[in-house]
Amino acid sequence: MLDTVKDRIAIKETKARYCRFLDTKDWDGFASVYAEDARQDTSDSGGSQLVGRVAVVEMVRNAVGDARTSHQVHSPEISFIDADNADVIWAMQDRVVWSPEKAEEIGCQSLTGWGHYHERYVRQADGRWLIATQKLTRLHMDMQPFEKKA
């Protein structure tokens, strides 16, 4: 039988770890919230479509590994497909401030974005809920372009 209260809490805790691991640059921890065959789509915000935990972590680490970041998620809408699968939409806001070297390379010093994560969570054999699919959509982004100091 589906224990939705326990499962809802477990899903929320997985996403909380996602934000903390990402912002503290704990890449092993960050990898631990994704299913091995996870799929990620950030094409709506200038990114790409990736398959596999390793590819997802590598791309995120390359994009923000030396940046100061803050990811906030809230207002989860959780819909259970069955006992082992749930679709979740999270409202999100993120703040990214890149190092001067990375800012010059990409032409952007920082961004603040608002949008939604659309995710599928899958219960693993050991009971953990992991992210199996993730799509990031943006409603708005404020970007500060890179300005070379004189």
C-alpha positions, 0 to 999 in steps of 0.5 A: 500500500502507498504511504503517501505522507511518508513518501511525500516527505521522502521526495521533499527531502531528496529535493532538499538534498539536491539544493544543498549538495548543489550549492555546497558543491558536494558532487558525490552527494549531488550524484546520489539524488539521481537515478543512474539512467536519469534524463535532464532537459534544460533546453528551455533555459539555454542548456541541453538534453542529457542522459545518465547520472554521470552526464548530468553531474558533469554538465552541472559541475562544469556550469557552476562548479566555481560559482556561488549559488543558491537554489530555492524550491517550494510549493511541490505539487506531487502526483503519484503515478503508482507506488513507485513513481511520482511526478512533481512540479516545484516552483524554483528560484536560483541565484548564480554568481560566477568567478571572474574567469568564468564570467569573462568566458561566458559573458555573464557575471550572474543570473537570478532565475525563476521557474519550475522543475518538472520531475519524475521520482522513482522509488529504488529497491532500497526505498530511496526516491531518486530523480529519474527525469528533470526538466527546467523551465524558466519564467524569467531570468535577470542576467548581469553581463560581464563587464571587464574592469578598466 
